[in-house]
Amino acid sequence: MGAFYYQMKLSQSISCLELISRSPEQTQKFGAGIGKLCLPGDVFLLVGSLGAGKTCLTQGIAWGLGSKEYAASPSFVVVRELYGRLPLYHIDLYRLDHIEEIVELGLDDYLYGNGVCVVEWAEKGLSVLPVEHLLIQISYL
């Protein structure tokens, strides 16, 4: 089981929503719901331990955007592009150890473009990622 803590900045306050998933399929359904609501320029920052369900949630977001592709972890390529109603840029910072490496990747076209960005292991680059985002913390119960 994974618990999802959705943190969204609203005006000057922070609101949290807690959802509990009891299976990978339910995690994908949560993601699909998010994907259906996505707008151009949305950025989702995923934080959670290895195997917590970040890629599973991303798969659901891709399906909610109408993508038929499978959102496998892009750990070795850093960015994977999937296409549906909007392009989805699935970014994974797992293999990066220094903030300079993240800056040097030149992700601005993705992060500030008209697609949807999902960034796994976002905690590694919070200081250089867009200020306007939805932070999703995933943890085991």
DRENDO-188027 format. One line per field, with one value per atom (N, C-alpha, C, O): residue number from 1; residue in three letters; atom name; x, y, z. Coordinates in steps of 0.1 Angstrom, whole numbers, m for minus. Atoms other than C-alpha are relative to their C-alpha. Layout:
% DRENDO-188027
seq: c(NUM;...)
type: c(Ala;...)
atom: c(CA;...)
c1: c(X;...)
c2: c(Y;...)
c3: c(Z;...)
% end
This chain:
% DRENDO-188027
seq: c(1;1;1;1;2;2;2;2;3;3;3;3;4;4;4;4;5;5;5;5;6;6;6;6;7;7;7;7;8;8;8;8;9;9;9;9;10;10;10;10;11;11;11;11;12;12;12;12;13;13;13;13;14;14;14;14;15;15;15;15;16;16;16;16;17;17;17;17;18;18;18;18;19;19;19;19;20;20;20;20;21;21;21;21;22;22;22;22;23;23;23;23;24;24;24;24;25;25;25;25;26;26;26;26;27;27;27;27;28;28;28;28;29;29;29;29;30;30;30;30;31;31;31;31;32;32;32;32;33;33;33;33;34;34;34;34;35;35;35;35;36;36;36;36;37;37;37;37;38;38;38;38;39;39;39;39;40;40;40;40;41;41;41;41;42;42;42;42;43;43;43;43;44;44;44;44;45;45;45;45;46;46;46;46;47;47;47;47;48;48;48;48;49;49;49;49;50;50;50;50;51;51;51;51;52;52;52;52;53;53;53;53;54;54;54;54;55;55;55;55;56;56;56;56;57;57;57;57;58;58;58;58;59;59;59;59;60;60;60;60;61;61;61;61;62;62;62;62;63;63;63;63;64;64;64;64;65;65;65;65;66;66;66;66;67;67;67;67;68;68;68;68;69;69;69;69;70;70;70;70;71;71;71;71;72;72;72;72;73;73;73;73;74;74;74;74;75;75;75;75;76;76;76;76;77;77;77;77;78;78;78;78;79;79;79;79;80;80;80;80;81;81;81;81;82;82;82;82;83;83;83;83;84;84;84;84;85;85;85;85;86;86;86;86;87;87;87;87;88;88;88;88;89;89;89;89;90;90;90;90;91;91;91;91;92;92;92;92;93;93;93;93;94;94;94;94;95;95;95;95;96;96;96;96;97;97;97;97;98;98;98;98;99;99;99;99;100;100;100;100;101;101;101;101;102;102;102;102;103;103;103;103;104;104;104;104;105;105;105;105;106;106;106;106;107;107;107;107;108;108;108;108;109;109;109;109;110;110;110;110;111;111;111;111;112;112;112;112;113;113;113;113;114;114;114;114;115;115;115;115;116;116;116;116;117;117;117;117;118;118;118;118;119;119;119;119;120;120;120;120;121;121;121;121;122;122;122;122;123;123;123;123;124;124;124;124;125;125;125;125;126;126;126;126;127;127;127;127;128;128;128;128;129;129;129;129;130;130;130;130;131;131;131;131;132;132;132;132;133;133;133;133;134;134;134;134;135;135;135;135;136;136;136;136;137;137;137;137;138;138;138;138;139;139;139;139;140;140;140;140;141;141;141;141)
type: c(Met;Met;Met;Met;Gly;Gly;Gly;Gly;Ala;Ala;Ala;Ala;Phe;Phe;Phe;Phe;Tyr;Tyr;Tyr;Tyr;Tyr;Tyr;Tyr;Tyr;Gln;Gln;Gln;Gln;Met;Met;Met;Met;Lys;Lys;Lys;Lys;Leu;Leu;Leu;Leu;Ser;Ser;Ser;Ser;Gln;Gln;Gln;Gln;Ser;Ser;Ser;Ser;Ile;Ile;Ile;Ile;Ser;Ser;Ser;Ser;Cys;Cys;Cys;Cys;Leu;Leu;Leu;Leu;Glu;Glu;Glu;Glu;Leu;Leu;Leu;Leu;Ile;Ile;Ile;Ile;Ser;Ser;Ser;Ser;Arg;Arg;Arg;Arg;Ser;Ser;Ser;Ser;Pro;Pro;Pro;Pro;Glu;Glu;Glu;Glu;Gln;Gln;Gln;Gln;Thr;Thr;Thr;Thr;Gln;Gln;Gln;Gln;Lys;Lys;Lys;Lys;Phe;Phe;Phe;Phe;Gly;Gly;Gly;Gly;Ala;Ala;Ala;Ala;Gly;Gly;Gly;Gly;Ile;Ile;Ile;Ile;Gly;Gly;Gly;Gly;Lys;Lys;Lys;Lys;Leu;Leu;Leu;Leu;Cys;Cys;Cys;Cys;Leu;Leu;Leu;Leu;Pro;Pro;Pro;Pro;Gly;Gly;Gly;Gly;Asp;Asp;Asp;Asp;Val;Val;Val;Val;Phe;Phe;Phe;Phe;Leu;Leu;Leu;Leu;Leu;Leu;Leu;Leu;Val;Val;Val;Val;Gly;Gly;Gly;Gly;Ser;Ser;Ser;Ser;Leu;Leu;Leu;Leu;Gly;Gly;Gly;Gly;Ala;Ala;Ala;Ala;Gly;Gly;Gly;Gly;Lys;Lys;Lys;Lys;Thr;Thr;Thr;Thr;Cys;Cys;Cys;Cys;Leu;Leu;Leu;Leu;Thr;Thr;Thr;Thr;Gln;Gln;Gln;Gln;Gly;Gly;Gly;Gly;Ile;Ile;Ile;Ile;Ala;Ala;Ala;Ala;Trp;Trp;Trp;Trp;Gly;Gly;Gly;Gly;Leu;Leu;Leu;Leu;Gly;Gly;Gly;Gly;Ser;Ser;Ser;Ser;Lys;Lys;Lys;Lys;Glu;Glu;Glu;Glu;Tyr;Tyr;Tyr;Tyr;Ala;Ala;Ala;Ala;Ala;Ala;Ala;Ala;Ser;Ser;Ser;Ser;Pro;Pro;Pro;Pro;Ser;Ser;Ser;Ser;Phe;Phe;Phe;Phe;Val;Val;Val;Val;Val;Val;Val;Val;Val;Val;Val;Val;Arg;Arg;Arg;Arg;Glu;Glu;Glu;Glu;Leu;Leu;Leu;Leu;Tyr;Tyr;Tyr;Tyr;Gly;Gly;Gly;Gly;Arg;Arg;Arg;Arg;Leu;Leu;Leu;Leu;Pro;Pro;Pro;Pro;Leu;Leu;Leu;Leu;Tyr;Tyr;Tyr;Tyr;His;His;His;His;Ile;Ile;Ile;Ile;Asp;Asp;Asp;Asp;Leu;Leu;Leu;Leu;Tyr;Tyr;Tyr;Tyr;Arg;Arg;Arg;Arg;Leu;Leu;Leu;Leu;Asp;Asp;Asp;Asp;His;His;His;His;Ile;Ile;Ile;Ile;Glu;Glu;Glu;Glu;Glu;Glu;Glu;Glu;Ile;Ile;Ile;Ile;Val;Val;Val;Val;Glu;Glu;Glu;Glu;Leu;Leu;Leu;Leu;Gly;Gly;Gly;Gly;Leu;Leu;Leu;Leu;Asp;Asp;Asp;Asp;Asp;Asp;Asp;Asp;Tyr;Tyr;Tyr;Tyr;Leu;Leu;Leu;Leu;Tyr;Tyr;Tyr;Tyr;Gly;Gly;Gly;Gly;Asn;Asn;Asn;Asn;Gly;Gly;Gly;Gly;Val;Val;Val;Val;Cys;Cys;Cys;Cys;Val;Val;Val;Val;Val;Val;Val;Val;Glu;Glu;Glu;Glu;Trp;Trp;Trp;Trp;Ala;Ala;Ala;Ala;Glu;Glu;Glu;Glu;Lys;Lys;Lys;Lys;Gly;Gly;Gly;Gly;Leu;Leu;Leu;Leu;Ser;Ser;Ser;Ser;Val;Val;Val;Val;Leu;Leu;Leu;Leu;Pro;Pro;Pro;Pro;Val;Val;Val;Val;Glu;Glu;Glu;Glu;His;His;His;His;Leu;Leu;Leu;Leu;Leu;Leu;Leu;Leu;Ile;Ile;Ile;Ile;Gln;Gln;Gln;Gln;Ile;Ile;Ile;Ile;Ser;Ser;Ser;Ser;Tyr;Tyr;Tyr;Tyr;Leu;Leu;Leu;Leu)
atom: c(N;CA;C;O;N;CA;C;O;N;CA;C;O;N;CA;C;O;N;CA;C;O;N;CA;C;O;N;CA;C;O;N;CA;C;O;N;CA;C;O;N;CA;C;O;N;CA;C;O;N;CA;C;O;N;CA;C;O;N;CA;C;O;N;CA;C;O;N;CA;C;O;N;CA;C;O;N;CA;C;O;N;CA;C;O;N;CA;C;O;N;CA;C;O;N;CA;C;O;N;CA;C;O;N;CA;C;O;N;CA;C;O;N;CA;C;O;N;CA;C;O;N;CA;C;O;N;CA;C;O;N;CA;C;O;N;CA;C;O;N;CA;C;O;N;CA;C;O;N;CA;C;O;N;CA;C;O;N;CA;C;O;N;CA;C;O;N;CA;C;O;N;CA;C;O;N;CA;C;O;N;CA;C;O;N;CA;C;O;N;CA;C;O;N;CA;C;O;N;CA;C;O;N;CA;C;O;N;CA;C;O;N;CA;C;O;N;CA;C;O;N;CA;C;O;N;CA;C;O;N;CA;C;O;N;CA;C;O;N;CA;C;O;N;CA;C;O;N;CA;C;O;N;CA;C;O;N;CA;C;O;N;CA;C;O;N;CA;C;O;N;CA;C;O;N;CA;C;O;N;CA;C;O;N;CA;C;O;N;CA;C;O;N;CA;C;O;N;CA;C;O;N;CA;C;O;N;CA;C;O;N;CA;C;O;N;CA;C;O;N;CA;C;O;N;CA;C;O;N;CA;C;O;N;CA;C;O;N;CA;C;O;N;CA;C;O;N;CA;C;O;N;CA;C;O;N;CA;C;O;N;CA;C;O;N;CA;C;O;N;CA;C;O;N;CA;C;O;N;CA;C;O;N;CA;C;O;N;CA;C;O;N;CA;C;O;N;CA;C;O;N;CA;C;O;N;CA;C;O;N;CA;C;O;N;CA;C;O;N;CA;C;O;N;CA;C;O;N;CA;C;O;N;CA;C;O;N;CA;C;O;N;CA;C;O;N;CA;C;O;N;CA;C;O;N;CA;C;O;N;CA;C;O;N;CA;C;O;N;CA;C;O;N;CA;C;O;N;CA;C;O;N;CA;C;O;N;CA;C;O;N;CA;C;O;N;CA;C;O;N;CA;C;O;N;CA;C;O;N;CA;C;O;N;CA;C;O;N;CA;C;O;N;CA;C;O;N;CA;C;O;N;CA;C;O;N;CA;C;O;N;CA;C;O;N;CA;C;O;N;CA;C;O;N;CA;C;O;N;CA;C;O;N;CA;C;O;N;CA;C;O;N;CA;C;O;N;CA;C;O;N;CA;C;O;N;CA;C;O;N;CA;C;O;N;CA;C;O;N;CA;C;O;N;CA;C;O;N;CA;C;O;N;CA;C;O;N;CA;C;O;N;CA;C;O;N;CA;C;O;N;CA;C;O)
c1: c(8;0;9;19;m7;12;m10;m22;8;m1;5;17;m4;m1;m4;m15;2;3;1;12;0;m7;1;m8;m2;6;m1;6;2;m6;0;m7;0;2;m12;m14;12;m30;2;2;m3;m24;12;23;m11;m3;0;9;1;m14;3;3;m3;m5;m12;m15;10;m33;5;13;m4;m28;m12;m22;10;m49;7;17;m6;m41;m9;m21;7;m52;8;20;m6;m45;m3;m15;2;m39;3;12;m1;m43;6;8;m6;m28;6;3;m6;m7;m11;m10;11;m39;m8;m12;6;m55;8;3;m10;m24;m1;m1;1;m27;m14;m14;13;m64;1;m5;m2;m54;7;3;m8;m29;m9;m8;9;m55;m9;m12;9;m78;8;2;m9;m49;2;0;m3;m41;m12;m10;12;m77;m2;m8;2;m75;12;12;m12;m40;m3;m11;0;m35;14;24;m13;m6;8;4;m9;24;m1;7;0;14;13;18;m12;43;m3;m8;2;41;14;21;m12;70;m3;m10;2;71;11;23;m10;89;m4;m16;3;91;12;20;m11;114;m1;m11;0;124;m11;m13;10;95;m13;m23;12;69;m12;m24;11;48;0;m10;m1;61;m3;m10;2;63;m14;m19;14;30;m10;m19;9;13;2;m8;m3;30;m7;m12;7;16;m14;m20;14;m18;m2;m12;1;m12;0;m7;m1;m1;m13;m18;13;m33;m11;m19;10;m54;1;m8;m2;m38;m3;m2;3;m48;12;11;m12;m13;m3;m8;0;m12;13;14;m14;25;0;m7;m2;37;11;22;m10;55;10;8;m10;85;9;10;m9;111;11;17;m10;134;13;21;m13;163;12;21;m13;189;0;11;0;178;m5;m4;5;165;m13;m22;13;136;m6;1;8;110;m12;m18;11;84;m11;m9;11;49;m11;m11;9;21;m14;m18;14;m16;m7;m2;7;m40;10;9;m11;m9;13;12;m13;28;3;1;m4;40;15;20;m14;76;3;1;m2;85;15;24;m13;117;4;m4;m4;137;14;24;m13;165;8;17;m6;174;15;22;m15;209;8;21;m8;219;3;m6;m4;238;3;3;m3;245;m9;m13;9;223;5;m3;m6;247;m3;m6;3;240;m14;m17;14;203;m1;m8;0;209;5;0;m7;232;m8;m5;8;205;m8;m12;8;187;m15;m20;14;152;m10;m22;10;136;m10;m22;10;120;m12;m23;10;102;m8;m21;6;95;m9;m18;8;82;m7;m10;6;67;m15;m21;15;31;m4;m15;4;33;m2;m4;1;29;13;18;m12;60;m3;m10;0;62;15;22;m14;95;1;m3;m2;105;13;22;m11;130;2;14;0;122;7;12;m7;137;15;21;m14;171;2;13;m2;164;m11;m13;11;136;4;m4;m4;156;1;1;m1;159;m12;m12;12;125;m10;m9;10;95;m7;m10;6;80;m15;m20;14;45;0;3;0;40;m10;m14;7;20;10;15;m9;42;m8;m17;6;32;10;20;m9;48;m6;m18;5;44;8;20;m7;52;m8;m20;6;45;m8;m3;7;20;6;1)
c2: c(m12;0;12;13;m13;35;11;10;m11;67;12;14;m11;98;13;15;m13;132;11;13;m10;158;14;17;m13;192;11;10;m10;222;14;16;m13;258;8;9;m8;279;14;15;m14;317;m1;m5;0;320;m12;m13;12;288;m13;m13;13;252;m9;m10;10;226;m14;m15;14;189;m9;m7;10;160;m13;m16;13;125;m11;m11;11;95;m13;m13;13;59;m10;m12;10;34;m14;m16;14;m3;m9;m21;8;m15;9;20;m7;m5;5;16;m4;m4;12;21;m11;20;13;24;m11;42;5;17;m4;42;8;17;m7;52;14;24;m14;82;8;19;m8;92;3;14;m2;88;12;20;m11;112;13;23;m12;137;3;15;m2;132;6;15;m6;140;15;22;m14;173;9;21;m8;184;11;9;m12;217;2;m3;m3;228;7;17;m7;238;m6;m1;6;216;m7;m14;6;204;m8;m2;8;175;m5;m11;4;169;m12;m10;12;134;m3;m3;3;126;m13;m15;13;91;m9;m8;10;62;m9;m9;9;36;m10;m16;9;15;4;m4;m5;37;1;1;m1;41;12;16;m12;72;m3;4;3;56;m6;m3;5;38;11;11;m11;71;8;12;m7;86;m8;m2;8;57;4;6;m5;67;14;16;m13;103;0;6;1;93;m6;m1;5;72;10;11;m11;101;10;17;m9;122;m6;0;7;96;m7;m11;7;81;m15;m20;15;45;m6;m19;5;42;m3;1;4;26;9;11;m10;51;m8;m9;7;30;11;22;m10;47;4;m4;m5;69;2;10;m2;66;0;8;0;58;10;14;m10;84;14;23;m12;111;5;8;m5;122;m9;m14;7;102;8;15;m8;118;m10;m20;8;103;9;21;m9;116;m4;m16;2;119;14;21;m13;149;12;22;m9;168;m8;m20;7;158;m2;8;3;142;m2;m10;1;148;m7;m1;8;121;1;m5;m3;132;m7;m7;8;111;5;4;m5;127;m10;m6;11;94;m1;m1;3;90;13;12;m13;127;3;1;m2;136;14;17;m14;173;9;7;m10;203;5;8;m5;214;m9;m4;10;182;3;2;m3;191;12;13;m12;226;m1;4;2;215;m8;m8;8;192;8;4;m9;222;m5;m6;5;210;11;8;m11;245;m1;2;2;237;m9;m7;9;209;6;6;m5;225;12;14;m13;258;0;11;1;245;m2;1;2;236;m14;m18;13;200;m2;8;3;183;m7;m16;6;175;m8;m3;8;147;m2;m8;1;148;m10;m7;10;117;4;9;m4;122;15;20;m15;159;6;17;m6;164;3;11;m2;163;14;19;m13;196;10;19;m9;214;15;23;m14;247;5;17;m5;248;m4;m2;4;234;11;19;m11;256;2;m7;m3;274;m4;m9;4;267;m15;m18;14;230;m7;0;8;203;m11;m19;9;184;m12;m11;13;147;m8;m12;8;129;m14;m15;14;91;m7;m8;8;69;m12;m13;13;34;2;10;0;29;m11;m13)
c3: c(0;0;0;7;m1;m7;3;0;m3;6;m8;m9;9;m16;7;11;m7;m1;m11;m16;11;m27;7;15;m6;m18;m11;m21;10;m38;6;16;m6;m32;m6;m18;3;m32;6;18;m5;m29;10;5;m10;3;9;18;m9;20;m7;m20;5;15;4;16;m3;12;m3;m13;3;14;m1;5;2;2;2;m5;m2;14;m6;m3;6;m7;3;4;m2;0;m11;m15;11;m28;6;14;m5;m21;m10;m8;11;m54;m11;m11;11;m84;m10;m15;9;m104;5;m3;m6;m80;m1;m3;2;m82;m14;m16;14;m120;m2;m10;1;m116;5;0;m5;m94;m10;m13;11;m121;m12;m17;11;m148;2;m7;m3;m130;m1;m5;1;m127;m15;m19;14;m164;m8;m17;7;m175;3;m5;m4;m157;m4;m3;3;m170;m10;m20;10;m188;m5;2;5;m209;10;16;m10;m187;14;23;m13;m157;3;m5;m4;m137;13;23;m12;m112;5;m2;m6;m88;9;19;m8;m74;9;5;m11;m42;7;11;m7;m27;m1;m10;0;m20;m12;m19;11;m45;1;11;0;m55;6;8;m7;m38;m9;m5;10;m70;m9;m15;8;m87;m15;m22;15;m122;m2;m13;1;m116;m1;m9;0;m109;m14;m20;13;m140;m12;m21;10;m161;m1;m12;0;m150;m6;m13;5;m158;m16;m23;14;m193;m6;m16;5;m198;1;m8;m1;m185;m11;m15;11;m212;m14;m24;12;m238;m7;m18;6;m244;0;10;1;m255;3;5;m3;m247;15;23;m14;m215;6;1;m6;m191;9;21;m8;m181;6;1;m7;m158;m10;m16;9;m178;7;2;m8;m153;m8;m5;8;m179;m11;m16;11;m205;6;m2;m7;m180;m4;4;5;m202;m10;m20;10;m221;m4;5;5;m242;m4;m11;4;m245;m5;m2;6;m266;1;m1;m1;m261;m3;m12;2;m258;1;m6;m2;m246;1;5;m2;m247;15;23;m14;m214;0;m7;m2;m205;13;24;m12;m180;3;m4;m3;m163;13;23;m12;m138;4;m4;m5;m117;9;15;m9;m99;m1;9;2;m114;1;0;m1;m109;15;24;m13;m78;4;16;m3;m80;m8;m19;6;m87;m13;m22;13;m114;m12;m23;11;m134;m5;m17;3;m133;m9;m19;8;m145;m14;m23;13;m173;m10;m22;9;m187;m10;m21;9;m202;m2;m13;0;m192;m2;m1;0;m195;m11;m9;10;m228;4;0;m5;m212;12;12;m12;m178;m2;6;2;m192;m13;m18;13;m224;1;12;0;m234;2;0;m4;m224;15;22;m14;m191;5;m2;m5;m170;13;22;m12;m144;3;m5;m4;m125;12;23;m11;m105;7;1;m9;m76;m1;m1;1;m77;11;10;m11;m43;m3;4;4;m60;m6;m7;7;m78;3;m5;m3;m60;m2;m6;1;m60;m14;m16;14;m98;m8;m20;7;m107;1;10;0;m115;14;21;m13;m85;m1;10;1;m98;m4;m15;2;m95;10;19;m10;m77;5;m3;m6;m53;5;13;m4;m48;7;2;m9;m19;1;5;0;m21;11;10;m10;9;3;0;m4;22;13;21;m13;50;8;20)
% end
